[in-house]
Amino acid sequence: MVAPVAAEQSESGQTGPIRTCIGCRERHPKRELLRLVTRFDADLSQWVVAPDLQASAPGRGAHLHPTQECLELAKRRRAFDRALRHDAQVRGGPLSLAVLDQYFAH
């Protein structure tokens, strides 16, 4: 059974979905966070964490503030495998953060 999406009223009076950043663990409106997904990158021959800019990719997603600080916190906490439910033994290898690091470098 799928849990209902949390919706809260913001200070401006708008209601919308609320998500938790996997870096800082703070709850914010979905539109303020970057959605992340896993996908197999044929060029790298491994599973990668990639930004989902349109927030429309299929599958499980995780959310992160688009800041270097939250990215580093998520790395330190090893939050990506857990949040994205990536099992390295089943999927044939660990998640690579190369695509995500490249996105944050720009």
N, CA, C and O atoms as a GROMACS GRO file, in nm:
protein
  424
    1MET      N    1   0.084  -0.118   0.000
    1MET     CA    2   0.000   0.000   0.000
    1MET      C    3   0.088   0.124   0.000
    1MET      O    4   0.186   0.131   0.074
    2VAL      N    5   0.055   0.219  -0.081
    2VAL     CA    6   0.134   0.341  -0.093
    2VAL      C    7   0.083   0.442   0.010
    2VAL      O    8  -0.037   0.467   0.021
    3ALA      N    9   0.177   0.501   0.084
    3ALA     CA   10   0.140   0.602   0.182
    3ALA      C   11   0.102   0.731   0.112
    3ALA      O   12   0.159   0.765   0.008
    4PRO      N   13   0.006   0.804   0.166
    4PRO     CA   14  -0.030   0.931   0.103
    4PRO      C   15   0.084   1.031   0.110
    4PRO      O   16   0.165   1.028   0.204
    5VAL      N   17   0.091   1.117   0.012
    5VAL     CA   18   0.195   1.219   0.006
    5VAL      C   19   0.163   1.328   0.107
    5VAL      O   20   0.050   1.376   0.116
    6ALA      N   21   0.265   1.366   0.183
    6ALA     CA   22   0.245   1.471   0.284
    6ALA      C   23   0.225   1.605   0.215
    6ALA      O   24   0.300   1.641   0.124
    7ALA      N   25   0.124   1.677   0.257
    7ALA     CA   26   0.099   1.810   0.204
    7ALA      C   27   0.078   1.905   0.322
    7ALA      O   28   0.004   1.874   0.415
    8GLU      N   29   0.144   2.016   0.316
    8GLU     CA   30   0.132   2.114   0.422
    8GLU      C   31   0.112   2.251   0.360
    8GLU      O   32   0.134   2.270   0.240
    9GLN      N   33   0.069   2.342   0.441
    9GLN     CA   34   0.048   2.478   0.393
    9GLN      C   35   0.172   2.560   0.421
    9GLN      O   36   0.223   2.562   0.533
   10SER      N   37   0.221   2.627   0.318
   10SER     CA   38   0.341   2.710   0.333
   10SER      C   39   0.304   2.845   0.393
   10SER      O   40   0.186   2.876   0.413
   11GLU      N   41   0.406   2.925   0.422
   11GLU     CA   42   0.384   3.059   0.478
   11GLU      C   43   0.302   3.147   0.384
   11GLU      O   44   0.229   3.235   0.429
   12SER      N   45   0.315   3.124   0.253
   12SER     CA   46   0.241   3.204   0.157
   12SER      C   47   0.097   3.157   0.140
   12SER      O   48   0.020   3.216   0.064
   13GLY      N   49   0.061   3.049   0.211
   13GLY     CA   50  -0.075   3.000   0.205
   13GLY      C   51  -0.098   2.893   0.100
   13GLY      O   52  -0.210   2.843   0.086
   14GLN      N   53   0.006   2.856   0.025
   14GLN     CA   54  -0.009   2.754  -0.078
   14GLN      C   55   0.010   2.616  -0.016
   14GLN      O   56   0.094   2.596   0.072
   15THR      N   57  -0.069   2.522  -0.064
   15THR     CA   58  -0.056   2.384  -0.019
   15THR      C   59   0.016   2.306  -0.127
   15THR      O   60  -0.010   2.325  -0.246
   16GLY      N   61   0.106   2.220  -0.086
   16GLY     CA   62   0.178   2.140  -0.182
   16GLY      C   63   0.252   2.027  -0.114
   16GLY      O   64   0.258   2.022   0.008
   17PRO      N   65   0.308   1.936  -0.193
   17PRO     CA   66   0.379   1.823  -0.136
   17PRO      C   67   0.506   1.868  -0.062
   17PRO      O   68   0.575   1.961  -0.104
   18ILE      N   69   0.534   1.801   0.046
   18ILE     CA   70   0.652   1.827   0.127
   18ILE      C   71   0.743   1.706   0.118
   18ILE      O   72   0.696   1.592   0.126
   19ARG      N   73   0.871   1.727   0.101
   19ARG     CA   74   0.970   1.619   0.095
   19ARG      C   75   1.082   1.649   0.193
   19ARG      O   76   1.100   1.763   0.236
   20THR      N   77   1.157   1.546   0.229
   20THR     CA   78   1.269   1.559   0.321
   20THR      C   79   1.399   1.549   0.243
   20THR      O   80   1.418   1.456   0.164
   21CYS      N   81   1.488   1.644   0.263
   21CYS     CA   82   1.621   1.643   0.201
   21CYS      C   83   1.702   1.529   0.263
   21CYS      O   84   1.709   1.518   0.385
   22ILE      N   85   1.765   1.445   0.180
   22ILE     CA   86   1.844   1.335   0.234
   22ILE      C   87   1.978   1.382   0.290
   22ILE      O   88   2.048   1.305   0.355
   23GLY      N   89   2.013   1.508   0.265
   23GLY     CA   90   2.136   1.564   0.321
   23GLY      C   91   2.115   1.620   0.460
   23GLY      O   92   2.168   1.566   0.558
   24CYS      N   93   2.039   1.727   0.470
   24CYS     CA   94   2.019   1.796   0.598
   24CYS      C   95   1.901   1.742   0.677
   24CYS      O   96   1.886   1.775   0.795
   25ARG      N   97   1.817   1.658   0.614
   25ARG     CA   98   1.700   1.597   0.677
   25ARG      C   99   1.591   1.698   0.713
   25ARG      O  100   1.504   1.668   0.795
   26GLU      N  101   1.593   1.816   0.653
   26GLU     CA  102   1.489   1.916   0.676
   26GLU      C  103   1.378   1.897   0.574
   26GLU      O  104   1.402   1.857   0.460
   27ARG      N  105   1.256   1.926   0.616
   27ARG     CA  106   1.139   1.914   0.530
   27ARG      C  107   1.110   2.048   0.462
   27ARG      O  108   1.104   2.152   0.527
   28HIS      N  109   1.094   2.042   0.330
   28HIS     CA  110   1.066   2.162   0.250
   28HIS      C  111   0.972   2.125   0.136
   28HIS      O  112   0.957   2.008   0.103
   29PRO      N  113   0.909   2.226   0.076
   29PRO     CA  114   0.824   2.198  -0.041
   29PRO      C  115   0.904   2.129  -0.152
   29PRO      O  116   1.020   2.161  -0.176
   30LYS      N  117   0.839   2.037  -0.217
   30LYS     CA  118   0.901   1.959  -0.323
   30LYS      C  119   0.968   2.046  -0.429
   30LYS      O  120   1.074   2.011  -0.480
   31ARG      N  121   0.907   2.159  -0.462
   31ARG     CA  122   0.960   2.245  -0.569
   31ARG      C  123   1.094   2.308  -0.533
   31ARG      O  124   1.164   2.358  -0.622
   32GLU      N  125   1.132   2.308  -0.404
   32GLU     CA  126   1.261   2.365  -0.362
   32GLU      C  127   1.373   2.263  -0.364
   32GLU      O  128   1.490   2.298  -0.345
   33LEU      N  129   1.340   2.137  -0.385
   33LEU     CA  130   1.440   2.029  -0.379
   33LEU      C  131   1.464   1.969  -0.517
   33LEU      O  132   1.380   1.977  -0.606
   34LEU      N  133   1.580   1.909  -0.531
   34LEU     CA  134   1.620   1.842  -0.654
   34LEU      C  135   1.586   1.694  -0.639
   34LEU      O  136   1.628   1.631  -0.542
   35ARG      N  137   1.512   1.638  -0.733
   35ARG     CA  138   1.480   1.496  -0.728
   35ARG      C  139   1.595   1.417  -0.789
   35ARG      O  140   1.649   1.455  -0.893
   36LEU      N  141   1.631   1.307  -0.723
   36LEU     CA  142   1.739   1.221  -0.769
   36LEU      C  143   1.684   1.082  -0.797
   36LEU      O  144   1.593   1.036  -0.728
   37VAL      N  145   1.738   1.016  -0.897
   37VAL     CA  146   1.698   0.880  -0.931
   37VAL      C  147   1.823   0.800  -0.965
   37VAL      O  148   1.930   0.857  -0.987
   38THR      N  149   1.810   0.668  -0.968
   38THR     CA  150   1.919   0.584  -1.015
   38THR      C  151   1.889   0.543  -1.159
   38THR      O  152   1.773   0.525  -1.197
   39ARG      N  153   1.994   0.529  -1.235
   39ARG     CA  154   1.980   0.478  -1.371
   39ARG      C  155   2.111   0.411  -1.410
   39ARG      O  156   2.216   0.442  -1.355
   40PHE      N  157   2.103   0.320  -1.504
   40PHE     CA  158   2.224   0.253  -1.550
   40PHE      C  159   2.286   0.338  -1.660
   40PHE      O  160   2.220   0.369  -1.759
   41ASP      N  161   2.411   0.375  -1.642
   41ASP     CA  162   2.484   0.456  -1.741
   41ASP      C  163   2.570   0.362  -1.824
   41ASP      O  164   2.667   0.306  -1.774
   42ALA      N  165   2.535   0.346  -1.949
   42ALA     CA  166   2.608   0.255  -2.037
   42ALA      C  167   2.752   0.301  -2.060
   42ALA      O  168   2.842   0.218  -2.074
   43ASP      N  169   2.775   0.433  -2.065
   43ASP     CA  170   2.911   0.484  -2.086
   43ASP      C  171   3.003   0.448  -1.970
   43ASP      O  172   3.119   0.414  -1.990
   44LEU      N  173   2.950   0.456  -1.847
   44LEU     CA  174   3.028   0.422  -1.728
   44LEU      C  175   3.016   0.275  -1.690
   44LEU      O  176   3.092   0.226  -1.606
   45SER      N  177   2.922   0.205  -1.750
   45SER     CA  178   2.894   0.064  -1.721
   45SER      C  179   2.865   0.041  -1.574
   45SER      O  180   2.912  -0.056  -1.515
   46GLN      N  181   2.787   0.130  -1.515
   46GLN     CA  182   2.749   0.114  -1.375
   46GLN      C  183   2.625   0.196  -1.344
   46GLN      O  184   2.584   0.282  -1.422
   47TRP      N  185   2.566   0.170  -1.227
   47TRP     CA  186   2.451   0.244  -1.180
   47TRP      C  187   2.497   0.378  -1.124
   47TRP      O  188   2.595   0.384  -1.051
   48VAL      N  189   2.425   0.484  -1.160
   48VAL     CA  190   2.461   0.618  -1.115
   48VAL      C  191   2.341   0.687  -1.051
   48VAL      O  192   2.226   0.654  -1.080
   49VAL      N  193   2.370   0.783  -0.965
   49VAL     CA  194   2.268   0.872  -0.911
   49VAL      C  195   2.266   0.992  -1.004
   49VAL      O  196   2.368   1.056  -1.027
   50ALA      N  197   2.148   1.022  -1.057
   50ALA     CA  198   2.136   1.131  -1.154
   50ALA      C  199   2.024   1.225  -1.115
   50ALA      O  200   1.923   1.181  -1.060
   51PRO      N  201   2.039   1.354  -1.143
   51PRO     CA  202   1.930   1.448  -1.117
   51PRO      C  203   1.815   1.423  -1.214
   51PRO      O  204   1.837   1.394  -1.332
   52ASP      N  205   1.695   1.436  -1.164
   52ASP     CA  206   1.574   1.423  -1.246
   52ASP      C  207   1.512   1.562  -1.253
   52ASP      O  208   1.422   1.594  -1.176
   53LEU      N  209   1.560   1.644  -1.344
   53LEU     CA  210   1.521   1.785  -1.350
   53LEU      C  211   1.373   1.807  -1.378
   53LEU      O  212   1.314   1.904  -1.331
   54GLN      N  213   1.311   1.718  -1.455
   54GLN     CA  214   1.169   1.732  -1.483
   54GLN      C  215   1.083   1.660  -1.379
   54GLN      O  216   0.960   1.669  -1.383
   55ALA      N  217   1.147   1.589  -1.286
   55ALA     CA  218   1.078   1.513  -1.182
   55ALA      C  219   0.974   1.420  -1.242
   55ALA      O  220   0.862   1.408  -1.191
   56SER      N  221   1.011   1.354  -1.351
   56SER     CA  222   0.917   1.266  -1.419
   56SER      C  223   0.973   1.128  -1.448
   56SER      O  224   0.903   1.045  -1.508
   57ALA      N  225   1.096   1.100  -1.408
   57ALA     CA  226   1.156   0.969  -1.434
   57ALA      C  227   1.083   0.863  -1.352
   57ALA      O  228   1.042   0.889  -1.239
   58PRO      N  229   1.067   0.745  -1.410
   58PRO     CA  230   0.998   0.639  -1.336
   58PRO      C  231   1.086   0.587  -1.222
   58PRO      O  232   1.208   0.602  -1.223
   59GLY      N  233   1.022   0.525  -1.127
   59GLY     CA  234   1.095   0.462  -1.018
   59GLY      C  235   1.107   0.548  -0.894
   59GLY      O  236   1.055   0.659  -0.887
   60ARG      N  237   1.176   0.492  -0.798
   60ARG     CA  238   1.192   0.557  -0.670
   60ARG      C  239   1.285   0.678  -0.683
   60ARG      O  240   1.386   0.673  -0.753
   61GLY      N  241   1.250   0.783  -0.616
   61GLY     CA  242   1.332   0.904  -0.616
   61GLY      C  243   1.365   0.945  -0.474
   61GLY      O  244   1.303   0.901  -0.378
   62ALA      N  245   1.463   1.030  -0.462
   62ALA     CA  246   1.502   1.090  -0.335
   62ALA      C  247   1.517   1.240  -0.362
   62ALA      O  248   1.531   1.281  -0.478
   63HIS      N  249   1.513   1.319  -0.257
   63HIS     CA  250   1.519   1.465  -0.275
   63HIS      C  251   1.635   1.523  -0.197
   63HIS      O  252   1.670   1.477  -0.089
   64LEU      N  253   1.694   1.628  -0.255
   64LEU     CA  254   1.812   1.691  -0.199
   64LEU      C  255   1.807   1.840  -0.230
   64LEU      O  256   1.769   1.880  -0.340
   65HIS      N  257   1.845   1.922  -0.132
   65HIS     CA  258   1.859   2.065  -0.163
   65HIS      C  259   1.969   2.079  -0.267
   65HIS      O  260   2.070   2.009  -0.258
   66PRO      N  261   1.954   2.165  -0.364
   66PRO     CA  262   2.056   2.180  -0.468
   66PRO      C  263   2.176   2.264  -0.420
   66PRO      O  264   2.214   2.362  -0.484
   67THR      N  265   2.233   2.224  -0.306
   67THR     CA  266   2.350   2.293  -0.250
   67THR      C  267   2.462   2.193  -0.226
   67THR      O  268   2.438   2.075  -0.202
   68GLN      N  269   2.583   2.243  -0.233
   68GLN     CA  270   2.700   2.158  -0.208
   68GLN      C  271   2.700   2.106  -0.064
   68GLN      O  272   2.743   1.994  -0.040
   69GLU      N  273   2.651   2.186   0.030
   69GLU     CA  274   2.649   2.146   0.171
   69GLU      C  275   2.562   2.023   0.192
   69GLU      O  276   2.602   1.928   0.258
   70CYS      N  277   2.442   2.024   0.134
   70CYS     CA  278   2.353   1.909   0.150
   70CYS      C  279   2.407   1.787   0.076
   70CYS      O  280   2.390   1.674   0.123
   71LEU      N  281   2.471   1.807  -0.038
   71LEU     CA  282   2.533   1.696  -0.110
   71LEU      C  283   2.640   1.632  -0.022
   71LEU      O  284   2.644   1.509  -0.011
   72GLU      N  285   2.725   1.711   0.039
   72GLU     CA  286   2.832   1.657   0.124
   72GLU      C  287   2.775   1.585   0.246
   72GLU      O  288   2.827   1.480   0.286
   73LEU      N  289   2.669   1.641   0.306
   73LEU     CA  290   2.604   1.574   0.419
   73LEU      C  291   2.548   1.438   0.378
   73LEU      O  292   2.563   1.340   0.450
   74ALA      N  293   2.484   1.432   0.263
   74ALA     CA  294   2.427   1.306   0.214
   74ALA      C  295   2.537   1.204   0.187
   74ALA      O  296   2.519   1.086   0.215
   75LYS      N  297   2.649   1.248   0.133
   75LYS     CA  298   2.762   1.158   0.110
   75LYS      C  299   2.817   1.106   0.243
   75LYS      O  300   2.842   0.986   0.258
   76ARG      N  301   2.835   1.196   0.338
   76ARG     CA  302   2.888   1.158   0.468
   76ARG      C  303   2.797   1.057   0.538
   76ARG      O  304   2.845   0.965   0.604
   77ARG      N  305   2.668   1.075   0.523
   77ARG     CA  306   2.570   0.986   0.586
   77ARG      C  307   2.544   0.859   0.505
   77ARG      O  308   2.473   0.769   0.551
   78ARG      N  309   2.602   0.850   0.387
   78ARG     CA  310   2.579   0.738   0.296
   78ARG      C  311   2.429   0.720   0.271
   78ARG      O  312   2.377   0.609   0.278
   79ALA      N  313   2.364   0.830   0.243
   79ALA     CA  314   2.218   0.831   0.233
   79ALA      C  315   2.164   0.785   0.097
   79ALA      O  316   2.046   0.750   0.088
   80PHE      N  317   2.245   0.782  -0.005
   80PHE     CA  318   2.195   0.752  -0.139
   80PHE      C  319   2.145   0.609  -0.154
   80PHE      O  320   2.034   0.588  -0.203
   81ASP      N  321   2.225   0.511  -0.113
   81ASP     CA  322   2.183   0.370  -0.124
   81ASP      C  323   2.054   0.345  -0.047
   81ASP      O  324   1.963   0.278  -0.095
   82ARG      N  325   2.049   0.399   0.072
   82ARG     CA  326   1.932   0.378   0.159
   82ARG      C  327   1.808   0.448   0.103
   82ARG      O  328   1.702   0.386   0.092
   83ALA      N  329   1.820   0.574   0.067
   83ALA     CA  330   1.704   0.650   0.019
   83ALA      C  331   1.652   0.598  -0.114
   83ALA      O  332   1.531   0.596  -0.139
   84LEU      N  333   1.743   0.555  -0.200
   84LEU     CA  334   1.703   0.506  -0.332
   84LEU      C  335   1.684   0.355  -0.335
   84LEU      O  336   1.652   0.297  -0.439
   85ARG      N  337   1.703   0.292  -0.220
   85ARG     CA  338   1.686   0.147  -0.204
   85ARG      C  339   1.766   0.069  -0.308
   85ARG      O  340   1.714  -0.019  -0.377
   86HIS      N  341   1.892   0.105  -0.318
   86HIS     CA  342   1.981   0.040  -0.414
   86HIS      C  343   2.058  -0.071  -0.341
   86HIS      O  344   2.130  -0.044  -0.245
   87ASP      N  345   2.042  -0.193  -0.387
   87ASP     CA  346   2.113  -0.306  -0.330
   87ASP      C  347   2.226  -0.342  -0.426
   87ASP      O  348   2.200  -0.395  -0.535
   88ALA      N  349   2.349  -0.315  -0.387
   88ALA     CA  350   2.464  -0.334  -0.476
   88ALA      C  351   2.480  -0.480  -0.516
   88ALA      O  352   2.524  -0.508  -0.628
   89GLN      N  353   2.447  -0.573  -0.430
   89GLN     CA  354   2.463  -0.715  -0.464
   89GLN      C  355   2.360  -0.760  -0.567
   89GLN      O  356   2.391  -0.842  -0.653
   90VAL      N  357   2.240  -0.707  -0.558
   90VAL     CA  358   2.135  -0.743  -0.654
   90VAL      C  359   2.157  -0.671  -0.787
   90VAL      O  360   2.140  -0.731  -0.893
   91ARG      N  361   2.195  -0.544  -0.782
   91ARG     CA  362   2.210  -0.462  -0.903
   91ARG      C  363   2.346  -0.478  -0.971
   91ARG      O  364   2.366  -0.424  -1.080
   92GLY      N  365   2.438  -0.549  -0.910
   92GLY     CA  366   2.566  -0.574  -0.974
   92GLY      C  367   2.670  -0.466  -0.952
   92GLY      O  368   2.760  -0.449  -1.034
   93GLY      N  369   2.659  -0.393  -0.845
   93GLY     CA  370   2.762  -0.294  -0.814
   93GLY      C  371   2.708  -0.175  -0.738
   93GLY      O  372   2.586  -0.153  -0.733
   94PRO      N  373   2.798  -0.099  -0.679
   94PRO     CA  374   2.757   0.018  -0.601
   94PRO      C  375   2.713   0.134  -0.690
   94PRO      O  376   2.740   0.136  -0.810
   95LEU      N  377   2.648   0.228  -0.628
   95LEU     CA  378   2.607   0.350  -0.699
   95LEU      C  379   2.726   0.442  -0.719
   95LEU      O  380   2.809   0.457  -0.629
   96SER      N  381   2.735   0.502  -0.834
   96SER     CA  382   2.836   0.602  -0.861
   96SER      C  383   2.773   0.740  -0.846
   96SER      O  384   2.658   0.762  -0.886
   97LEU      N  385   2.847   0.832  -0.788
   97LEU     CA  386   2.800   0.969  -0.773
   97LEU      C  387   2.864   1.062  -0.876
   97LEU      O  388   2.853   1.184  -0.864
   98ALA      N  389   2.931   1.006  -0.977
   98ALA     CA  390   3.003   1.084  -1.077
   98ALA      C  391   2.911   1.181  -1.152
   98ALA      O  392   2.948   1.297  -1.172
   99VAL      N  393   2.794   1.136  -1.195
   99VAL     CA  394   2.701   1.221  -1.270
   99VAL      C  395   2.650   1.332  -1.180
   99VAL      O  396   2.638   1.447  -1.223
  100LEU      N  397   2.620   1.299  -1.055
  100LEU     CA  398   2.571   1.400  -0.960
  100LEU      C  399   2.680   1.502  -0.928
  100LEU      O  400   2.652   1.622  -0.922
  101ASP      N  401   2.801   1.456  -0.908
  101ASP     CA  402   2.913   1.548  -0.882
  101ASP      C  403   2.934   1.642  -1.002
  101ASP      O  404   2.962   1.761  -0.984
  102GLN      N  405   2.921   1.588  -1.122
  102GLN     CA  406   2.936   1.669  -1.242
  102GLN      C  407   2.826   1.775  -1.249
  102GLN      O  408   2.851   1.889  -1.288
  103TYR      N  409   2.703   1.737  -1.213
  103TYR     CA  410   2.591   1.833  -1.212
  103TYR      C  411   2.619   1.947  -1.114
  103TYR      O  412   2.596   2.063  -1.147
  104PHE      N  413   2.669   1.917  -0.996
  104PHE     CA  414   2.695   2.019  -0.895
  104PHE      C  415   2.819   2.101  -0.927
  104PHE      O  416   2.835   2.211  -0.874
  105ALA      N  417   2.908   2.051  -1.013
  105ALA     CA  418   3.028   2.126  -1.051
  105ALA      C  419   2.993   2.244  -1.141
  105ALA      O  420   3.071   2.339  -1.149
  106HIS      N  421   2.880   2.240  -1.209
  106HIS     CA  422   2.841   2.348  -1.302
  106HIS      C  423   2.771   2.458  -1.231
  106HIS      O  424   2.732   2.556  -1.293
   0.00000   0.00000   0.00000
